[in-house]
Amino acid sequence: MKKNPLIIKNAVLNMGGTIEEFVPERGCFYINVMGKRILLERKISITRQSFVSGQLTRCKDITHKLLDANGLPSPETECFYKKSFDQKQAEQQLKRLKYPIILKDAQGSNSRGIFPLIGNVKDALDMLEDELPHYRSMIAQEMVFGKEYRILVLDEKVIGALEMIPPYAMGDGISTIRKIIEEKQSATERRTEFDEKLQQILQEQNVTLESIMPKNEIAYIKKSSCLAEGGETRDVTDVVHKDVEKICVAASKVVGKHLVGIDVMCSDISLDPHAQSFHIIEINGKPDLYIHYNPTHGQTRNVVEDIVRFMVEVA
C-alpha cells in the first residue's frame, strides 16, 4: 500500500525529522526524529513481546480462537484447513452456525476471498468445497449486522476511530441505480460486480438495478465497507465509549501488539458495548494509517505522530 509510506514520511517531516531511503524496492526507510533513528517499512508493526508471531493477527482463525479463549466478543466461527478437510466433519461444523454466514480466506485482506450472505448448510458446504482448494485455510462465521468501525489502538488507548460506510448509490430522481453505480465508480480502484449478490442486497432494500430513486435517497450496494469500490469514512474518535476502548485495548494485548487496527460491528460506537450487539470482526497487526487522514466526513487524526512519539519513547 503506497499511501501509508507517504503519510508516514510527511508526518515525520512535519515533526522536524528527516527520511533516509534504505531499500526502496522493499519499501524500507529510516526516519530520523527526536534524536532517534528508526527503520520502518510500508506498514508499522509494534509488538508487546519480541517473540509474538505475526500469525496472531494475520490468521483470522488464530485471532478468533484467542478472542474466544479470553472472553472477548466475536461472532461464532468454524475453521477449516485444506490439509485436514473432511466433508462429513465440515458439514457438522457448518450445522452449528446460525445463518446467514460469511466464508472467508483465513489469511485474506483488502476485501478479497470473502463470500457473504450464504443462506444454508448445503450452499455453505458447496462453496467451501469449491473455494478451500484455492486457500490454505478458511473460516465460516455467523454474520452480524450493524455499523462497521475501524478502531486504531496504540498501547493503552484509542488514537483513531472511523465509521466505515459501505459503498452506496444516491438517487437523483432521474437515473437508474445501475447508471449511478457506473458513474460513481468510473474513478474507483475496483468496480462492483452486477451479480446475484448485488441484486440480493438491493432486493432487501426494495429496489433493483433499474429502479429510479427519489433525490437523496440511498441504496447500499455492499454489506460491508470497501473503500476501493467507493466506500466512505467518518471520524468518530471523540465519541468512542470508554468500555469499547477497554475491550479493544484488551484485544490488542491478547494478540501481543501495541498497535492494532480492530474492525468491530455494533449499532453505535458511542454506546455501552454490553447493552448492544457488539463483535470484534478482525484485528490487523499492520493497520492502514492513511485512512485516518482526510476522512470523507470529519477531521483528520494525525495518528502517525502519536505512533512515532511512542516508538521514540520505547526505542
C-alpha positions as CSV (number, residue, x, y, z in Angstrom):
1,M,0.0,0.0,0.0
2,K,1.8,3.1,-1.3
3,K,-0.4,5.5,0.7
4,N,1.0,4.5,4.1
5,P,4.7,5.4,3.4
6,L,3.7,8.8,2.0
7,I,1.6,9.6,5.1
8,I,4.4,8.3,7.4
9,K,7.1,10.3,5.7
10,N,5.1,13.5,5.6
11,A,4.2,13.2,9.3
12,V,7.9,12.8,10.2
13,L,8.9,15.7,8.1
14,N,6.2,17.9,9.7
15,M,7.7,16.8,13.1
16,G,11.1,18.3,12.0
17,G,12.6,14.9,11.2
18,T,14.3,13.6,8.1
19,I,14.0,10.5,5.8
20,E,16.7,8.1,4.6
21,E,15.8,5.7,1.9
22,F,17.2,2.2,2.7
23,V,15.7,-0.4,0.4
24,P,13.1,1.4,-1.6
25,E,12.2,-1.7,-3.6
26,R,11.0,-3.2,-0.3
27,G,9.5,0.0,1.0
28,C,12.1,0.3,3.7
29,F,13.4,3.6,5.0
30,Y,14.9,5.2,8.1
31,I,13.3,8.1,10.0
32,N,15.5,10.4,12.0
33,V,13.3,12.2,14.5
34,M,13.5,13.4,18.2
35,G,17.1,12.2,18.4
36,K,16.4,8.6,17.3
37,R,17.0,6.7,14.0
38,I,14.3,4.0,13.4
39,L,14.0,1.6,10.4
40,L,10.4,1.4,9.1
41,E,8.6,-0.2,6.1
42,R,5.3,0.2,4.3
43,K,3.2,-0.7,7.4
44,I,4.1,-0.4,11.0
45,S,4.0,-3.3,13.4
46,I,4.7,-2.8,17.2
47,T,4.7,-5.9,19.3
48,R,4.3,-6.1,23.1
49,Q,6.7,-9.1,23.3
50,S,9.6,-9.8,21.0
51,F,8.5,-13.4,20.5
52,V,5.0,-12.7,19.3
53,S,4.2,-14.2,15.9
54,G,2.7,-12.2,13.1
55,Q,0.3,-15.0,12.6
56,L,-1.7,-14.0,15.7
57,T,-3.3,-11.2,13.7
58,R,-2.5,-12.3,10.1
59,C,-4.6,-15.5,10.5
60,K,-8.3,-15.0,11.3
61,D,-8.7,-18.4,12.7
62,I,-6.0,-17.9,15.3
63,T,-7.3,-14.4,16.1
64,H,-10.8,-15.8,16.7
65,K,-9.6,-18.6,19.0
66,L,-7.6,-16.1,21.1
67,L,-10.6,-13.8,21.4
68,D,-12.9,-16.6,22.3
69,A,-10.4,-18.1,24.9
70,N,-10.2,-14.7,26.6
71,G,-13.9,-14.0,26.7
72,L,-13.8,-11.1,24.2
73,P,-16.8,-10.7,21.9
74,S,-16.6,-12.1,18.3
75,P,-19.0,-13.9,16.0
76,E,-19.4,-17.7,16.3
77,T,-16.8,-19.2,13.9
78,E,-15.8,-22.5,12.5
79,C,-12.3,-23.1,11.0
80,F,-11.4,-25.3,8.0
81,Y,-7.9,-26.4,6.7
82,K,-7.1,-27.7,3.3
83,K,-4.7,-30.3,4.6
84,S,-7.2,-31.9,7.0
85,F,-10.5,-31.2,5.3
86,D,-13.2,-33.9,5.8
87,Q,-16.6,-33.3,4.1
88,K,-18.6,-35.0,6.9
89,Q,-16.9,-33.2,9.7
90,A,-17.2,-29.9,7.8
91,E,-20.9,-30.4,7.4
92,Q,-21.3,-31.0,11.1
93,Q,-19.3,-27.8,11.8
94,L,-21.5,-25.8,9.5
95,K,-24.6,-27.1,11.1
96,R,-23.5,-25.5,14.4
97,L,-23.8,-22.0,12.9
98,K,-26.8,-19.7,12.5
99,Y,-27.4,-18.5,9.0
100,P,-26.7,-16.3,7.1
101,I,-22.9,-16.8,7.4
102,I,-19.8,-15.4,5.7
103,L,-17.0,-17.6,4.4
104,K,-13.5,-16.0,4.4
105,D,-10.0,-16.8,3.4
106,A,-8.4,-17.1,6.9
107,Q,-5.4,-15.0,5.6
108,G,-7.2,-12.7,3.2
109,S,-7.1,-9.0,3.2
110,N,-8.4,-5.9,1.3
111,S,-11.9,-7.5,1.0
112,R,-10.6,-10.4,-1.1
113,G,-11.5,-14.0,-0.6
114,I,-14.8,-13.1,1.1
115,F,-18.1,-14.8,0.3
116,P,-21.0,-13.3,2.3
117,L,-24.7,-14.0,2.8
118,I,-24.6,-17.8,2.5
119,G,-28.1,-18.9,3.5
120,N,-27.9,-22.6,4.4
121,V,-25.6,-25.5,5.1
122,K,-25.8,-27.0,1.7
123,D,-24.7,-23.8,-0.1
124,A,-22.0,-23.2,2.5
125,L,-20.6,-26.7,2.1
126,D,-20.7,-26.4,-1.7
127,M,-18.9,-23.0,-1.5
128,L,-16.3,-24.4,0.9
129,E,-15.5,-27.4,-1.3
130,D,-15.2,-25.1,-4.3
131,E,-13.0,-22.4,-2.6
132,L,-10.9,-24.1,0.0
133,P,-8.5,-25.7,-2.6
134,H,-7.5,-22.1,-3.5
135,Y,-6.5,-21.2,0.1
136,R,-4.6,-22.8,2.9
137,S,-7.5,-22.3,5.3
138,M,-10.9,-20.6,5.6
139,I,-13.3,-19.6,8.3
140,A,-17.1,-19.7,8.3
141,Q,-18.6,-17.0,10.6
142,E,-22.1,-16.1,11.6
143,M,-22.9,-12.7,10.0
144,V,-23.6,-9.9,12.5
145,F,-25.2,-6.7,11.4
146,G,-24.9,-3.0,12.4
147,K,-22.4,-0.3,11.6
148,E,-18.8,-1.2,10.9
149,Y,-16.0,0.7,12.7
150,R,-12.2,0.6,12.5
151,I,-10.6,1.3,15.9
152,L,-6.9,2.2,16.0
153,V,-5.3,1.2,19.3
154,L,-1.9,2.3,20.4
155,D,-0.7,0.8,23.7
156,E,-3.4,1.7,26.3
157,K,-5.7,4.0,24.3
158,V,-7.7,4.5,21.1
159,I,-5.9,7.1,18.9
160,G,-8.3,7.0,16.0
161,A,-11.8,5.6,15.2
162,L,-13.7,5.6,11.9
163,E,-17.1,4.6,10.9
164,M,-16.7,2.6,7.7
165,I,-19.6,3.4,5.4
166,P,-20.4,0.8,2.7
167,P,-20.5,2.0,-1.0
168,Y,-23.9,3.3,-1.9
169,A,-25.9,4.8,-4.7
170,M,-27.7,8.1,-4.1
171,G,-30.8,8.8,-6.1
172,D,-31.2,11.9,-8.3
173,G,-34.8,11.3,-9.4
174,I,-33.6,10.6,-13.0
175,S,-31.0,7.9,-13.2
176,T,-31.3,4.2,-12.6
177,I,-29.3,2.6,-9.8
178,R,-27.2,0.8,-12.4
179,K,-26.2,4.1,-14.1
180,I,-25.5,5.8,-10.7
181,I,-23.2,3.0,-9.8
182,E,-21.4,3.0,-13.1
183,E,-20.9,6.8,-13.0
184,K,-19.8,6.8,-9.3
185,Q,-17.3,4.0,-9.8
186,S,-15.8,5.4,-13.0
187,A,-12.8,6.6,-11.0
188,T,-12.7,4.0,-8.2
189,E,-9.9,1.3,-7.9
190,R,-12.5,-1.5,-8.3
191,R,-15.9,-1.9,-9.8
192,T,-18.9,-3.6,-8.1
193,E,-20.0,-6.7,-10.0
194,F,-23.6,-6.6,-11.2
195,D,-24.1,-10.1,-9.9
196,E,-26.7,-12.1,-7.9
197,K,-25.2,-10.9,-4.6
198,L,-25.7,-7.2,-5.6
199,Q,-29.3,-8.0,-6.8
200,Q,-30.0,-9.7,-3.4
201,I,-28.7,-6.7,-1.5
202,L,-30.8,-4.3,-3.5
203,Q,-33.9,-6.5,-3.2
204,E,-33.6,-6.4,0.6
205,Q,-34.0,-2.6,0.2
206,N,-37.0,-3.0,-2.2
207,V,-35.1,-1.7,-5.2
208,T,-33.4,-3.2,-8.3
209,L,-30.7,-2.1,-10.7
210,E,-33.3,-0.5,-12.9
211,S,-35.0,1.5,-10.1
212,I,-35.0,5.3,-10.2
213,M,-34.8,6.5,-6.6
214,P,-36.0,9.9,-5.4
215,K,-33.4,12.6,-5.0
216,N,-31.0,12.0,-2.0
217,E,-32.5,8.5,-1.3
218,I,-29.7,5.9,-0.6
219,A,-29.4,2.3,-1.5
220,Y,-26.3,0.4,-0.3
221,I,-24.6,-1.8,-2.8
222,K,-22.3,-3.7,-0.4
223,K,-22.9,-5.2,3.1
224,S,-19.5,-4.1,4.3
225,S,-17.2,-1.2,3.7
226,C,-14.9,-1.3,0.7
227,L,-13.0,1.9,0.1
228,A,-11.8,0.6,-3.3
229,E,-15.4,0.4,-4.5
230,G,-16.4,3.9,-3.3
231,G,-16.9,3.3,0.5
232,E,-16.6,6.3,2.7
233,T,-15.3,7.1,6.2
234,R,-16.5,9.2,9.1
235,D,-14.2,10.1,12.1
236,V,-15.8,9.1,15.4
237,T,-12.7,9.2,17.6
238,D,-14.2,11.6,20.1
239,V,-17.4,9.6,20.8
240,V,-15.9,6.1,21.4
241,H,-17.5,4.7,24.6
242,K,-15.0,4.0,27.4
243,D,-15.9,0.4,27.6
244,V,-15.4,-0.1,23.8
245,E,-11.9,1.3,24.4
246,K,-11.3,-1.1,27.2
247,I,-12.4,-4.1,25.1
248,C,-10.2,-3.0,22.2
249,V,-7.1,-2.5,24.4
250,A,-7.7,-5.9,25.9
251,A,-7.9,-7.4,22.4
252,S,-4.6,-5.8,21.5
253,K,-3.0,-7.4,24.5
254,V,-4.4,-10.8,23.6
255,V,-2.7,-10.7,20.3
256,G,0.5,-9.3,21.8
257,K,0.5,-6.0,19.9
258,H,1.0,-2.3,21.0
259,L,-0.5,-1.2,17.7
260,V,-3.6,-2.7,16.0
261,G,-6.5,-1.8,13.8
262,I,-9.6,-3.5,15.1
263,D,-12.7,-4.0,13.0
264,V,-15.9,-4.0,15.1
265,M,-19.6,-4.3,14.3
266,C,-22.2,-2.7,16.5
267,S,-25.2,-0.3,16.4
268,D,-23.4,2.7,17.8
269,I,-19.8,3.1,18.9
270,S,-20.8,5.7,21.4
271,L,-23.0,3.4,23.4
272,D,-22.1,0.8,26.1
273,P,-21.0,-2.4,24.2
274,H,-22.6,-4.6,26.8
275,A,-26.0,-3.0,26.1
276,Q,-26.0,-3.8,22.3
277,S,-24.8,-6.4,19.9
278,F,-21.0,-5.8,19.8
279,H,-18.5,-8.0,18.0
280,I,-14.8,-7.8,17.0
281,I,-14.6,-9.0,13.4
282,E,-10.9,-8.8,12.7
283,I,-7.6,-7.5,14.1
284,N,-4.9,-6.1,11.9
285,G,-1.4,-6.1,13.3
286,K,-0.1,-3.8,10.5
287,P,-3.1,-1.4,10.1
288,D,-3.5,1.1,7.4
289,L,-2.8,4.6,8.8
290,Y,-3.7,6.7,5.8
291,I,-7.4,6.2,6.3
292,H,-7.3,8.4,9.4
293,Y,-6.1,11.3,7.3
294,N,-8.8,13.3,5.4
295,P,-11.8,11.1,6.1
296,T,-14.8,11.6,3.9
297,H,-16.6,13.2,6.9
298,G,-15.0,14.7,10.0
299,Q,-11.5,15.7,11.0
300,T,-8.1,14.3,10.3
301,R,-6.3,12.4,13.1
302,N,-2.5,12.7,13.0
303,V,-2.1,9.1,14.2
304,V,1.4,8.8,12.7
305,E,2.8,11.5,15.1
306,D,1.3,9.6,18.1
307,I,2.9,6.3,16.8
308,V,6.3,7.9,16.1
309,R,6.4,9.5,19.5
310,F,5.6,6.2,21.1
311,M,8.3,4.4,19.1
312,V,10.9,7.0,20.1
313,E,10.0,6.5,23.8
314,V,10.4,2.7,23.7
315,A,13.3,2.6,21.2
